[in-house]
């Protein structure tokens, strides 16, 4: 009797695994694109901060819902007043707002290594998307008095 129950349990588990294997649809998240241009300018300000402007041009061969951009920072650096704009194909450059993920918005997250911009924008195959991160300031917090000047 015990052997029948164990056999039935093993058969049920095997059947469940087969159903999952044959019925599960894999998620495809691959997007085909090239970065055709990257332009970075930096300006050191009189207060010691660094104003950055990064412009990334993406050429898409498939549709997408947006792009990611990572800004790595040292532990003593902060990101202040980010501004993001987008331009699709030959359209106008549009400043987008920080939002919860609606189209033509961006989200900004922070971890120990820096910041991640997630730009939400509906993209079709053969679109060119230019994302500009304008007036990003990296402020270095200096430890005055901690470094010997000898």
C-alpha positions in Angstrom: 0.0 0.0 0.0 2.8 2.4 0.9 4.6 1.6 -2.4 1.4 2.5 -4.4 1.2 5.9 -2.6 4.9 6.6 -3.3 4.5 5.6 -6.9 1.4 7.8 -7.3 3.3 10.7 -5.7 6.3 10.3 -8.0 4.0 10.0 -11.1 2.1 13.2 -10.1 5.3 15.1 -9.6 6.7 13.9 -12.9 3.4 14.8 -14.7 3.5 18.3 -13.1 7.1 18.9 -14.3 6.2 17.8 -17.8 3.2 20.1 -17.9 5.4 23.0 -16.8 8.1 22.1 -19.3 5.8 21.9 -22.3 3.3 24.7 -21.5 5.7 27.4 -20.3 6.4 30.1 -22.8 9.9 31.6 -22.5 10.0 35.3 -22.1 11.9 37.1 -24.8 13.4 40.4 -23.7 16.0 40.7 -26.4 16.0 44.0 -28.2 18.2 44.6 -31.3 19.9 48.0 -31.3 23.2 49.7 -31.9 24.7 52.7 -30.1 25.6 54.8 -33.1 27.0 57.9 -31.2 28.0 58.8 -27.7 28.9 62.4 -26.9 30.0 63.3 -23.4 31.0 66.8 -22.2 32.1 67.8 -18.7 32.5 71.2 -17.1 34.2 71.8 -13.8 32.3 74.4 -12.0 33.8 77.1 -9.6 32.3 75.3 -6.6 34.2 72.1 -7.4 31.2 70.3 -8.8 31.2 68.6 -12.3 28.4 69.3 -14.7 28.0 66.4 -17.2 26.1 66.2 -20.4 25.8 62.8 -22.0 24.1 62.2 -25.3 23.5 58.6 -26.5 22.1 57.8 -30.0 20.4 54.4 -30.3 19.5 52.8 -33.7 16.8 50.2 -33.2 16.1 47.2 -35.4 13.3 46.0 -33.2 10.6 47.5 -31.0 11.3 48.3 -27.4 9.8 50.1 -24.4 12.8 52.2 -23.5 16.5 52.1 -22.5 18.6 52.0 -19.4 21.6 54.2 -18.6 24.0 53.6 -15.7 26.1 56.4 -14.1 28.7 54.8 -11.9 29.9 57.1 -9.1 32.5 56.9 -6.3 31.1 56.7 -2.8 31.9 60.3 -2.1 29.9 61.6 -5.1 26.3 62.5 -5.5 24.0 63.2 -8.4 22.1 66.5 -8.2 19.3 67.9 -10.4 19.2 65.4 -13.3 17.4 66.4 -16.4 16.5 63.9 -19.2 15.3 64.6 -22.8 14.6 62.4 -25.7 14.4 62.8 -29.5 12.9 60.2 -31.8 13.9 60.2 -35.5 13.7 63.8 -36.8 11.2 64.9 -34.2 11.7 67.6 -31.6 13.8 67.1 -28.5 11.4 66.7 -25.6 12.3 67.1 -21.9 10.7 64.2 -19.9 9.8 64.1 -16.2 10.6 61.6 -13.5 7.6 59.3 -13.2 6.4 55.9 -12.2 7.0 54.3 -15.6 4.5 55.9 -18.0 5.5 56.5 -21.6 7.9 59.4 -22.1 9.2 59.5 -18.5 12.1 58.2 -16.6 12.9 56.6 -13.3 16.1 57.1 -11.3 17.3 54.5 -8.8 20.4 54.6 -6.6 22.7 51.9 -5.2 26.2 51.7 -3.8 27.8 51.9 -7.2 25.9 54.9 -8.6 22.6 55.7 -10.4 20.5 54.0 -13.0 18.2 55.9 -15.3 15.4 53.9 -16.9 13.9 55.9 -19.8 10.4 54.8 -20.7 9.6 55.5 -24.4 7.8 53.4 -27.0 10.2 52.5 -29.8 9.4 50.9 -33.1 11.7 49.0 -35.4 14.0 51.3 -37.4 13.6 54.2 -34.9 16.6 56.3 -33.9 16.3 57.5 -30.3 18.6 60.1 -28.8 18.7 60.3 -25.0 20.3 63.4 -23.5 21.1 63.5 -19.8 21.5 67.2 -19.3 23.0 69.1 -16.3 23.9 66.2 -14.2 26.1 67.4 -11.5 28.5 65.2 -9.6 29.4 66.9 -6.4 32.5 65.6 -4.7 32.4 65.8 -0.9 35.9 66.7 0.0 37.4 65.8 3.3 39.2 69.0 4.1 41.7 68.7 6.9 42.0 65.0 6.5 44.6 65.1 3.7 48.2 66.2 4.6 49.4 68.9 2.3 53.1 68.0 2.5 
